[in-house]
Amino acid sequence: MIIDSHAHITEETLRAEAPRIIADLKNDGLCAMIEVGCDYDTSKDAVELAEKNDNVFALVGTHPEFSAVYGDKEREFYLNAAKHPKVVGIGEIGLDYYYETPEREIQKRAFAAQLELAHEAKLPVSLHIRDAYGDLINILKENRRYLQHGMLMHCYCGSKEFVKELAPFDSYFAFGGVVTFKNAKKDDILRAVPKDRLIVETDCPYMTPVPFRGKRNEPKYAVYTAKYIADVLGMEYDKFAEITVKNTLTLFPKMRIE
């Protein structure tokens, strides 16, 4: 059994399928999943989904794409939501320079503000970082005092060398279906991450792993990613799955799985 540490099943393309997906989690080889917010509305959806389902947990936060609208309303909601027993972290937050919108300074301010918020809430953070690893390190150093509860590099796309640079910030690294793509060339990066820092995710409905690439992603496909990583590391699947569950529960200590 594994945990999908990053899913978006309340998004429009999966919302109608959410009851079926959750009902099938155990049969599909998952003991739990984390629904992740990207703004006020999706964070609210994530909390409501977690409230209704024992094996679903939630993250709340504002994705860098929406950082221009991060303000008092979002901050107040996230802080209040953080008190909920099923809300286990703040995310996904971070920096995304691929499209250069919103402008970088706006993203940086929202990111730093949410790191402070996570510290106040005493929760770990899940980071979305794309084409922004230099600024990431600078912001983490400037806000080190707020990084007391762990950090997850969601959909890690950095180099194996950068794994070492992130180590001082109590970093965990999540990998999804991209690692199974032939042109991804992630095997060396997977081997560079300490085994006690590896976590599995889908980021569904996006980034479906081989052999289902091209189809809409779902939490059940995390098993294929986990099997691929286990093979790369030369580990038995059950042992690898056990390690990733332990890592996820260590990073997100509020999670309670029956």
One Martini backbone bead per residue (centre of mass of N, CA, C, O) as a GRO file, in nm:
protein
  258
    1MET     BB    1   0.098   0.035   0.019
    2ILE     BB    2   0.013   0.374  -0.059
    3ILE     BB    3   0.069   0.731  -0.107
    4ASP     BB    4  -0.094   1.008  -0.235
    5SER     BB    5   0.060   1.329  -0.195
    6HIS     BB    6  -0.074   1.445  -0.489
    7ALA     BB    7  -0.398   1.577  -0.557
    8HIS     BB    8  -0.690   1.663  -0.807
    9ILE     BB    9  -1.015   1.549  -0.777
   10THR     BB   10  -1.177   1.842  -0.781
   11GLU     BB   11  -1.145   1.874  -1.053
   12GLU     BB   12  -1.334   1.881  -1.328
   13THR     BB   13  -1.221   1.604  -1.464
   14LEU     BB   14  -1.278   1.442  -1.159
   15ARG     BB   15  -1.520   1.509  -0.974
   16ALA     BB   16  -1.729   1.281  -1.062
   17GLU     BB   17  -1.503   1.049  -0.969
   18ALA     BB   18  -1.435   1.072  -0.664
   19PRO     BB   19  -1.605   0.848  -0.523
   20ARG     BB   20  -1.474   0.612  -0.680
   21ILE     BB   21  -1.178   0.664  -0.614
   22ILE     BB   22  -1.204   0.641  -0.302
   23ALA     BB   23  -1.339   0.358  -0.288
   24ASP     BB   24  -1.072   0.225  -0.454
   25LEU     BB   25  -0.802   0.264  -0.309
   26LYS     BB   26  -0.739  -0.012  -0.174
   27ASN     BB   27  -0.773  -0.184  -0.437
   28ASP     BB   28  -0.531   0.008  -0.571
   29GLY     BB   29  -0.297   0.036  -0.331
   30LEU     BB   30  -0.421   0.252  -0.119
   31CYS     BB   31  -0.436   0.423   0.205
   32ALA     BB   32  -0.401   0.721   0.076
   33MET     BB   33  -0.472   1.081   0.030
   34ILE     BB   34  -0.387   1.412  -0.109
   35GLU     BB   35  -0.553   1.708  -0.124
   36VAL     BB   36  -0.484   1.998  -0.332
   37GLY     BB   37  -0.440   2.330  -0.319
   38CYS     BB   38  -0.434   2.660  -0.525
   39ASP     BB   39  -0.667   2.810  -0.370
   40TYR     BB   40  -0.938   2.899  -0.216
   41ASP     BB   41  -1.143   2.703  -0.355
   42THR     BB   42  -0.964   2.439  -0.364
   43SER     BB   43  -0.911   2.432  -0.062
   44LYS     BB   44  -1.202   2.402   0.024
   45ASP     BB   45  -1.248   2.137  -0.128
   46ALA     BB   46  -1.031   1.973   0.019
   47VAL     BB   47  -1.153   1.990   0.302
   48GLU     BB   48  -1.431   1.866   0.234
   49LEU     BB   49  -1.322   1.594   0.135
   50ALA     BB   50  -1.174   1.514   0.399
   51GLU     BB   51  -1.420   1.522   0.593
   52LYS     BB   52  -1.576   1.275   0.426
   53ASN     BB   53  -1.285   1.110   0.437
   54ASP     BB   54  -1.069   0.907   0.601
   55ASN     BB   55  -0.840   0.870   0.343
   56VAL     BB   56  -0.845   1.195   0.339
   57PHE     BB   57  -0.643   1.477   0.276
   58ALA     BB   58  -0.509   1.821   0.327
   59LEU     BB   59  -0.420   2.110   0.138
   60VAL     BB   60  -0.335   2.463   0.177
   61GLY     BB   61  -0.314   2.711  -0.094
   62THR     BB   62  -0.106   2.921  -0.317
   63HIS     BB   63  -0.029   2.921  -0.621
   64PRO     BB   64   0.179   3.099  -0.821
   65GLU     BB   65  -0.035   3.158  -1.046
   66PHE     BB   66  -0.223   3.300  -0.789
   67SER     BB   67  -0.051   3.524  -0.624
   68ALA     BB   68  -0.204   3.797  -0.695
   69VAL     BB   69  -0.461   3.692  -0.492
   70TYR     BB   70  -0.305   3.702  -0.239
   71GLY     BB   71  -0.454   3.746   0.093
   72ASP     BB   72  -0.645   3.788   0.366
   73LYS     BB   73  -0.852   3.574   0.294
   74GLU     BB   74  -0.655   3.340   0.259
   75ARG     BB   75  -0.504   3.352   0.526
   76GLU     BB   76  -0.746   3.307   0.712
   77PHE     BB   77  -0.836   3.038   0.596
   78TYR     BB   78  -0.573   2.873   0.630
   79LEU     BB   79  -0.547   2.906   0.938
   80ASN     BB   80  -0.818   2.777   1.007
   81ALA     BB   81  -0.777   2.508   0.850
   82ALA     BB   82  -0.516   2.413   1.011
   83LYS     BB   83  -0.699   2.311   1.261
   84HIS     BB   84  -0.771   2.080   1.107
   85PRO     BB   85  -0.714   1.737   1.124
   86LYS     BB   86  -0.704   1.706   0.786
   87VAL     BB   87  -0.491   1.933   0.785
   88VAL     BB   88  -0.131   1.880   0.697
   89GLY     BB   89  -0.077   2.144   0.505
   90ILE     BB   90   0.104   2.373   0.288
   91GLY     BB   91  -0.052   2.385  -0.037
   92GLU     BB   92   0.061   2.489  -0.324
   93ILE     BB   93   0.376   2.644  -0.320
   94GLY     BB   94   0.583   2.915  -0.486
   95LEU     BB   95   0.755   2.883  -0.811
   96ASP     BB   96   0.682   3.010  -1.160
   97TYR     BB   97   0.877   3.087  -1.467
   98TYR     BB   98   0.769   2.979  -1.740
   99TYR     BB   99   0.545   3.230  -1.797
  100GLU     BB  100   0.585   3.500  -1.618
  101THR     BB  101   0.309   3.445  -1.447
  102PRO     BB  102   0.339   3.626  -1.248
  103GLU     BB  103   0.549   3.820  -1.139
  104ARG     BB  104   0.815   3.748  -0.946
  105GLU     BB  105   0.764   3.936  -0.700
  106ILE     BB  106   0.484   3.828  -0.637
  107GLN     BB  107   0.566   3.536  -0.585
  108LYS     BB  108   0.768   3.586  -0.358
  109ARG     BB  109   0.574   3.714  -0.155
  110ALA     BB  110   0.370   3.478  -0.134
  111PHE     BB  111   0.570   3.266  -0.050
  112ALA     BB  112   0.683   3.395   0.209
  113ALA     BB  113   0.406   3.431   0.348
  114GLN     BB  114   0.346   3.113   0.355
  115LEU     BB  115   0.581   3.032   0.530
  116GLU     BB  116   0.488   3.192   0.775
  117LEU     BB  117   0.213   3.058   0.800
  118ALA     BB  118   0.314   2.767   0.848
  119HIS     BB  119   0.458   2.835   1.109
  120GLU     BB  120   0.207   2.929   1.262
  121ALA     BB  121   0.061   2.639   1.202
  122LYS     BB  122   0.262   2.398   1.223
  123LEU     BB  123   0.343   2.326   0.911
  124PRO     BB  124   0.408   2.190   0.632
  125VAL     BB  125   0.543   2.207   0.296
  126SER     BB  126   0.439   2.240  -0.053
  127LEU     BB  127   0.638   2.260  -0.351
  128HIS     BB  128   0.629   2.471  -0.642
  129ILE     BB  129   0.897   2.427  -0.884
  130ARG     BB  130   0.982   2.640  -1.177
  131ASP     BB  131   1.252   2.780  -1.296
  132ALA     BB  132   1.351   2.861  -0.955
  133TYR     BB  133   1.608   2.762  -0.778
  134GLY     BB  134   1.763   3.015  -0.702
  135ASP     BB  135   1.533   3.167  -0.552
  136LEU     BB  136   1.466   2.950  -0.356
  137ILE     BB  137   1.723   2.953  -0.184
  138ASN     BB  138   1.704   3.248  -0.099
  139ILE     BB  139   1.428   3.226   0.047
  140LEU     BB  140   1.502   3.003   0.246
  141LYS     BB  141   1.729   3.161   0.387
  142GLU     BB  142   1.552   3.413   0.468
  143ASN     BB  143   1.323   3.182   0.601
  144ARG     BB  144   1.438   2.968   0.804
  145ARG     BB  145   1.265   3.028   1.067
  146TYR     BB  146   0.999   2.889   0.908
  147LEU     BB  147   1.159   2.593   0.883
  148GLN     BB  148   1.025   2.360   1.123
  149HIS     BB  149   0.815   2.131   0.945
  150GLY     BB  150   0.895   2.088   0.666
  151MET     BB  151   0.965   1.977   0.312
  152LEU     BB  152   0.817   1.956  -0.018
  153MET     BB  153   0.915   1.844  -0.340
  154HIS     BB  154   0.713   1.880  -0.577
  155CYS     BB  155   0.786   1.753  -0.857
  156TYR     BB  156   1.085   1.697  -0.897
  157CYS     BB  157   1.326   1.894  -1.129
  158GLY     BB  158   1.595   1.876  -1.034
  159SER     BB  159   1.898   1.803  -0.951
  160LYS     BB  160   2.121   1.604  -0.785
  161GLU     BB  161   2.284   1.842  -0.663
  162PHE     BB  162   2.030   1.992  -0.535
  163VAL     BB  163   1.965   1.796  -0.313
  164LYS     BB  164   2.195   1.898  -0.124
  165GLU     BB  165   2.097   2.198  -0.101
  166LEU     BB  166   1.814   2.102   0.043
  167ALA     BB  167   1.884   1.945   0.305
  168PRO     BB  168   1.890   2.186   0.531
  169PHE     BB  169   1.546   2.200   0.490
  170ASP     BB  170   1.400   1.935   0.535
  171SER     BB  171   1.380   1.752   0.268
  172TYR     BB  172   1.150   1.631   0.039
  173PHE     BB  173   1.071   1.393  -0.243
  174ALA     BB  174   0.854   1.405  -0.519
  175PHE     BB  175   0.717   1.150  -0.745
  176GLY     BB  176   0.598   1.094  -1.068
  177GLY     BB  177   0.523   0.999  -1.393
  178VAL     BB  178   0.775   1.130  -1.532
  179VAL     BB  179   0.992   0.906  -1.458
  180THR     BB  180   0.867   0.702  -1.692
  181PHE     BB  181   0.980   0.860  -1.909
  182LYS     BB  182   1.210   0.824  -2.155
  183ASN     BB  183   1.305   1.151  -2.152
  184ALA     BB  184   1.363   1.218  -1.843
  185LYS     BB  185   1.618   1.122  -1.684
  186LYS     BB  186   1.581   1.034  -1.341
  187ASP     BB  187   1.751   0.805  -1.209
  188ASP     BB  188   1.986   0.964  -1.072
  189ILE     BB  189   1.800   1.128  -0.889
  190LEU     BB  190   1.671   0.897  -0.735
  191ARG     BB  191   1.953   0.795  -0.619
  192ALA     BB  192   2.021   1.076  -0.466
  193VAL     BB  193   1.791   1.018  -0.283
  194PRO     BB  194   1.713   0.952   0.009
  195LYS     BB  195   1.506   0.705   0.120
  196ASP     BB  196   1.397   0.894   0.369
  197ARG     BB  197   1.287   1.117   0.115
  198LEU     BB  198   1.076   0.949  -0.034
  199ILE     BB  199   0.794   1.027  -0.254
  200VAL     BB  200   0.459   0.979  -0.370
  201GLU     BB  201   0.279   1.073  -0.679
  202THR     BB  202   0.060   1.235  -0.931
  203ASP     BB  203  -0.099   1.510  -1.005
  204CYS     BB  204  -0.380   1.475  -1.052
  205PRO     BB  205  -0.466   1.472  -1.395
  206TYR     BB  206  -0.158   1.459  -1.431
  207MET     BB  207   0.112   1.281  -1.531
  208THR     BB  208   0.090   1.004  -1.662
  209PRO     BB  209   0.202   0.699  -1.651
  210VAL     BB  210   0.357   0.445  -1.752
  211PRO     BB  211   0.117   0.292  -1.973
  212PHE     BB  212  -0.097   0.574  -1.952
  213ARG     BB  213  -0.008   0.773  -2.134
  214GLY     BB  214  -0.269   1.019  -2.223
  215LYS     BB  215  -0.425   0.982  -1.979
  216ARG     BB  216  -0.603   1.025  -1.714
  217ASN     BB  217  -0.522   1.083  -1.402
  218GLU     BB  218  -0.479   0.874  -1.101
  219PRO     BB  219  -0.403   0.740  -0.800
  220LYS     BB  220  -0.364   0.441  -0.904
  221TYR     BB  221  -0.096   0.519  -1.078
  222ALA     BB  222   0.119   0.533  -0.848
  223VAL     BB  223   0.207   0.236  -0.860
  224TYR     BB  224   0.377   0.261  -1.122
  225THR     BB  225   0.580   0.459  -1.013
  226ALA     BB  226   0.675   0.291  -0.770
  227LYS     BB  227   0.778   0.049  -0.937
  228TYR     BB  228   0.987   0.201  -1.095
  229ILE     BB  229   1.160   0.304  -0.858
  230ALA     BB  230   1.222   0.032  -0.734
  231ASP     BB  231   1.382  -0.071  -0.977
  232VAL     BB  232   1.601   0.149  -0.982
  233LEU     BB  233   1.681   0.073  -0.666
  234GLY     BB  234   1.658  -0.242  -0.614
  235MET     BB  235   1.362  -0.296  -0.499
  236GLU     BB  236   1.110  -0.400  -0.335
  237TYR     BB  237   0.800  -0.293  -0.345
  238ASP     BB  238   0.702  -0.326  -0.049
  239LYS     BB  239   0.943  -0.177   0.074
  240PHE     BB  240   0.910   0.090  -0.071
  241ALA     BB  241   0.623   0.150   0.020
  242GLU     BB  242   0.686   0.157   0.322
  243ILE     BB  243   0.883   0.397   0.310
  244THR     BB  244   0.689   0.613   0.185
  245VAL     BB  245   0.484   0.609   0.410
  246LYS     BB  246   0.671   0.687   0.638
  247ASN     BB  247   0.761   0.958   0.514
  248THR     BB  248   0.481   1.090   0.496
  249LEU     BB  249   0.415   1.067   0.807
  250THR     BB  250   0.658   1.233   0.898
  251LEU     BB  251   0.592   1.500   0.747
  252PHE     BB  252   0.268   1.427   0.820
  253PRO     BB  253   0.170   1.391   1.146
  254LYS     BB  254  -0.153   1.432   1.121
  255MET     BB  255  -0.169   1.168   1.003
  256ARG     BB  256  -0.438   0.912   1.016
  257ILE     BB  257  -0.423   0.561   0.972
  258GLU     BB  258  -0.625   0.267   0.970
   0.00000   0.00000   0.00000
